[in-house]
Amino acid sequence: MRRFQLRALLDFSPPSIVFDCRAGDLRTGTDGSDDKELAPFFDHSLLKNVILFKTVQCGTKQGASNQQRLSANQMRFFFPYDPKTPGNGGASLVCGPDFSIRTLESFSCSKLDPERIEADLCKIAILAALPSFSPFLMRDGFERAGIEVDPRFFLLSQSDMTSTRDSLKAKLKPLATLALASASGEVADAQLDLLAKKLWDLDDPTFLNQFGSALKLREGEAAPTIRAWIGVSYFQHEFHERQAKLRGVAQWVKEGAVGKEDQLRDVELDRKLVRDSLRGAWTDAAAVFKVATTAYDALINKSDSQSFIAYLQRAQPDFQALGGRLSIIDQSICNYDAASLYGLASRQGLELLQDLAASMRDGIEDKSLAAA
């Protein structure tokens, strides 16, 4: 990742793929003056200036198409060399499935006190499990885990959060009716708000066992299944919000950046890679949303529960995959916004397009995100 792309991500900070954990005085436009100074998100000194990225995880399987190689996104720690000017470069660390305190010790070449970093490891586990840093998903994840963090790190206002939650709760009510009616007959209208709340909170084991049994889910899968379906519903809104901007990105990729004569072939290959990746990400997402909407509409309009139950049972991989697809789209929009400042046909615009293609082609395999 070269300087232009790193700075594009940091300057525009797309909330789905960049989470700035630094204190308020180091964050652009965030001085912490509302009530008190915004402290770093993490408590341990090793992590206090870290910035997190959701990057597309690229495989290396030979013969695989680009879309087959782009899998669900991964979380990456970015440690700036200078916290006040992170765009000048730094070092990065992937948060893989085997991430632990030993991973951080190896990276930092130091011994860490487990008690001092335990709370931060709990936060990391929540963030790593999310397919996106979308504020709604992060705030919900921490609330469910019962971990208090400064709400200013989550960009949604309380009113937006309530509105989003109420909208999703409305979609949860038919599920409560389906599950409880299947188990014990008709459900009175007065119970639906309480049942929908139980589906939202997912903290009542007795209810969840009954719900999972009624929907023929495997034991212990009710909570993650419903959480995944809520995430799919939220992502549907997120993708819709990006549709107009994506048209501009497509036009830029098609004809905006122009290289010198000796670069033309490589530029055209980069254009094709980015274009195919974006088209694949949008097509994949649209297919997921179509299946989810069709199954839900059949439940609501035709009282057909079978197709919706079948969809619920595969919602979790869809949830993770959508996070990866959104990363591709948001990273592209971010580079497009940065290129717009320089001029879409400028040398800087061309470098941003090339960097975008490189990240889609190779991922970020090395330890450094250095300024070039």
N, C-alpha and C positions, 0 to 999 in steps of 0.2 A: 504494500500500500504506500503510494508516494504522497508527497506533501499536499498536493492539490486535493486528493480524495480525503485524506485524513482531516484536513482543514474544512472541507465541505461538510463532512459528518459532524465535526465539532461546532462549526459555525451555525449550521442549520438544526443540528441535534434532533433528527426525526425521533419522536418519542417511542416509536415501536422498536427501534434498533439501537438507540443510544440512551444510556442512563448515567447522568453525571452525578457522582456521589460526593463531590467536593463541597466544602463549606460555602456559605452564601457569598462571601467576599471574593471567591474565586470563580463564581458562576456568572456568566454573562446575564445582566439584567436581573440578578437576584442578590439583593443586598441584605436580606434578612431583617429589614427595618419594620415590618408589620407589627410584630410583637417582641421578638427577640432574635438575636443573630442565628442564622441557619447553621447548625453544627453539621459536621460531616455525617453522611449516612451510616458509615461504619465507625465503630468505636476504636478499633485497634490502629495504632500508628502506621502499621504497614499498609493499611487499606484506606486511610483517610483521604487520599488524593486520587483514588482510582476512578476510572471512567469505564463503564461496562458497555460492550457491544454485543448485539446479536448478529452473528455473521453466518452466511450460508456455508454449510459444511459440504465440501467437495470430496467425492470419492476418487479413487484412482483406477477403478476397474476398466481394463482395456476393452475397447469395442463398445463401451456404453455410450449412449447418446447424452447430450448435454443435460436434458431433463432427468435422465436416469441418475446422473452423477450428482445433481443438486438435491441433497436430502434436507431433512428438517434442520432448522438453524441451531447453532451452538452458542453458548455464552463465552465471551472472552474478556479478560481483565486487561485494561490498558493503564500502565503506570507511566505517566508523563515524566520526562527528564526534568522539566521545569513546570510545576503545577500551575504557574501563572500564565504560561504560554504553551499549552499542551500540543498546539499545532506544530511545534518544532520537533516533535518526535518523542519516542519513549519505547518501552518494552511491553510485550504482551504475553498473556498466559491463558491457555484454553482451560475452561472448566469442564473437563470430561466426566464420564460416568464414574471414574475411580477417584475423583477429586476429594482431597482430605487435607487435614492440617499438614500432613507430610508433603503434599504437593507444594504448599506455600513455603514450607521450610526448605525444600530443595531449590525452589525458585529464588528465594531471598538469601540462601546460604546462611541461615540463622536458625537458632532454636526458639520455638514459640511456646509460650505458656498456654496450655489448653484451656485453663479457666478464663484467661483474659480474652481469648478469641472465640470462645464457645458461642456467645450471642451472635457474633458476626457470621459464624459458620451456619447458624440456623437461618439467618437472612439470605445467605448465599444459596442455601438449598431451595428456598422458596423461589428466588429469582431464576435459578437455573432450570427449574421445572416448568416455568412459564414459556410458551412459545414466542412471546412478545413482551416488550416493556410498555405496552399500551397502559396508560394510567389506570383505566378501569380494572384491568386484569391484575395489575400490581396491588392496587389498594384492596381489591377483593381478596387476593391471596394472603395478604398480611392480616386482614381482619379475620379471615377464617382460621388462621394459625394462632390468633390471639396475641400477635406481636405488635406493640405500639411503635409507630415511627412518625416522624414529623409529617403531617399531611401536606405540607408545601412541596414535598418531593413528588407528590401525585398531582398532576396539573389540572385535573378535573375539579371544578367547584363542587361544593356540597349539593347545590341544586341540580347540577348536571349529573352528579352521581346518583342522586335520588331518582331523577327522571329516567336514567338508563336502567336502574334497578327495577323501578316500577314497570317499565315496559317489558322487561324480561320476565318479571313475576307474572304478568298477564299471560305470557305464553306458557308459564309453568302450571297454571291452574288446570288446563285440560289433562295434563299428566297426572296431577293429583287425583282428579276425578277417575281417570282410567285405572290407575293402580288400586285405589281404594274401592272403587265400584267392583272391579274384578275380584277383589278379595272378600268383600262383605256386603255387596249389594249397592243400592243407590246411596249417594253421598249428598247430604243436605247442603244447600247453598251457604248456610252460615258457617260451614266447616271449611269452605274452599280457601279463604284467606289464610287460615291457620295452616292448612295443608301445603299451600303454596310457600308459605314462610318456612315450613320444615324442609321443603325441597330446596329452597334457597340456602338456608343455613347449613343443611346437611350435617347436623350435630346430634341427631336423635337416632341411636343405633337400632332401637326397636322399630321405629318407623321405617328406617332404611332397609332393614331386613324384610319387612312386610312389602315394601315397595319393590325391592329387587326380586323377591319371590313372585310377585304378581306379574312382573314384566319378564320373567324367565331369565334374569341376569345371574351370572355366576356369583357365588358368595363373595362378599366384600367388594363387588364392582359397582354397586349402586351410586356411591358418592362420586368416584372419578368419572363415571359415565355421564351423570347429569352435569357435572362441572364442565366436562368436555362439550356437551351439547350447548350449554350456556355460552361457552367460548366461541363455538361455531356461529351462533346467532349474533354475537357481538362482532365477530370478524366480518360478517355479511354487511353490517353497517360501515365498518372501516373501509372495506373495498369500495363500496358505493361512494364514499366521500372522496376517494382518490381518482375516480373515473375521469373527470374533466382534466385534471392535471396530467394524467397519463397520456392524453392525446398530444399534449405539447411535447412530452418526452419522446413519443413515437415519431413525431415530426423532426425533432432534433437528431435522433438516431438515424433517420432516413436520409437527411440532407444537410444537417447543420454544420457538423465539424468537417473541415476539409484539410487534407494533408498535402505535403509536397508530392511531386511526381513519384519519387522513390518510396513513398509511404503508402501510396494509393491502395496497393493490394492488401497490405496489412490492415489498413483502415477499413476496407470493405469486409474483411474477415471479422474484424471487431464489431462492425455494425451488425453483421448477420448474427453473431453470437448474442449480442445484447437484445436484438430484435426477437430472436427465437426464444431467449430466456424469458423475456417479458410476455410474449404471446403465450408461452407454455404456462407461466405462472398464473396469468389471468384466466386461461382456458381451464386449467386444473381447478382453480378456485370456483369458477362459475359452475363447473360440473358438480362440485361438492354442494354448493348452495342449491342447485336445482334439485338434487336428490333429497336434501334435508327439507326444502320447502314443500316438495311434492308429498313426502311422507307425512309432514305435519299437517298439510292441507287435507290429506285423506283422513287423518285422525279427527280434525275439526269438522269438516264438511260431510264426511261419509261415515263417521264413527268406525273407520277402518283402523284398528290398532295394530294389525300384524305388520304392515310395512313400516310403521313408525318404530315399533319394538325392534324390528330387524335393523333399522337405521341406528337406533340408540346403541346397539351392540357393537357398532363399528365407528361410533362418533369420536372416540379418543384418538385414533391415528389421524382422522381428518383434522382434528383440532391442532395437533402438532404440525401436520403438513401445511396447514394454512399459515401458521406462524412463519415457516420457511418461505412460503410464496410472498407473504407480505414484506419480508425482509428484502427480497429481490426488488419488489416494486418501490419500496421506500428508499432503498439505496440508490435506485435509478433516479427517482424524483429529486433526491438530495443533490446528486451530481448535476442534474439538469438545472436546478435552482442556482447552484454555484456557477455553472457555465453561463447562465443568463447574465450574471453580473459582469463577466469578462467579455461577453459576446459569444453567441452560440457557434459562430464560424471562426472564432479566434483560436490561436495556438493553445491557450489555456483550456478552451472548450474541447479541443481535440485531445489534450492530455487527460482531461476528466473522462472522456469517452473511453480512451484506451485503458485508463486505470479501472474503470467499471468493468470492462471486458476481461481484464486480467484477473480481477477478483472473482468473477464468475467462472473463469477458466481454471484457475489454480487454487482458489481459496487463499488464506493467509497462513502459510505453512511455517514461516520462520519466526523467530522469537522477537525480532525487532520490528517496530512500526516507525522507521526512521525517516527523517526529512531527507528528501533527495534533492 
